[in-house]
Amino acid sequence: MDRDLRWLTDDVNTTMSAPLTVADRCDRCGAQAYVRVVLGAGELLFCAHHAREHAPKFADVATHVQDETDRLHAEHGAGAGAAR
């Protein structure tokens, strides 16, 4: 795995924040948020796609990352959202 993306899977503690709900929306596109990035000045919410896209930018500045992307497979199956 790319070293810049390691925070997305290795250093995640989901017990520090309340679970994300269907009401939590991605700050980039409005889709359901599965990742919360906590920064010194606040937090950002992202769908799985935008969390992966912007991970290199957050890797060094995030104080906490709550990654619930594993719920995608449980809720929607392994191929959810893939082009057919």
N, C-alpha and C positions, 0 to 999 in steps of 0.2 A: 504494500500500500504506500502511496505517496506520503512522504514524511509530513508535508503540510496538512494532510487530511487526517493524520493520526488522532488528533483531538476528537474527531467526530466519532471514533469508536473506542479509543483506549482510555481517555481521561474523563469519562462521563459519569456523573453522579445524579441520578434522577430522583433521589430522595430529598434534595434541597429545595425543590420547587413543586408546586401543585401540578398534578398531571394536566397536560394540554387537553382541551376539549374541542368539540366541533365548532364552537364559537371562536376559537383562536384561529386567526387567519394570517397567512403569509404577508409580510410587509411589502413584498415585491409584486405578487400577482393576485393575492386574495384567496388562493386555494387554502385548504385546511393545513394548519401549521402542525408539524411534527418535530420541530427543532426550535428550542429557545436558546438564544445566545445572550448571555449576560455580560454587559460591558461596564466599565466604571461609571458611565454617564446614563445608564439605562439598559434596556433590553430590546432585542429584535427577535421577531418570530419568522420562521421560514418553513416552506414546504420542503420535502426531501430534495427535490430538484434544485431549488435555489440554495439550500444549505450546502449541497455538494459543490455547486458552482462558485459560491463565495467563501468556501472554507479556507482557502489560502489567505484571504484578507483578514479572517477572524482569528486564525491560529495563534498569533502572538499577542492579541489584545483582549481576547475573551477571558473573563474571570471564571466563568462557568458555562458549560454547554449541557443542556438537557436534550438528549436525543431519544425520541420515541419512534424512530422510523421502523423499528421492528414490528410495530403495530400494523404497518401497511400490509405485510404478508398475512398476519393473523386476520385482519379485517377484510382485505380485498383479494387475497391470493397472490401467488408469486408473479403472475403476469399482469397484474392490474395496471392499467394505463398504457400498456405497451401497444405499439402499432401492430395491427394484424395484417 
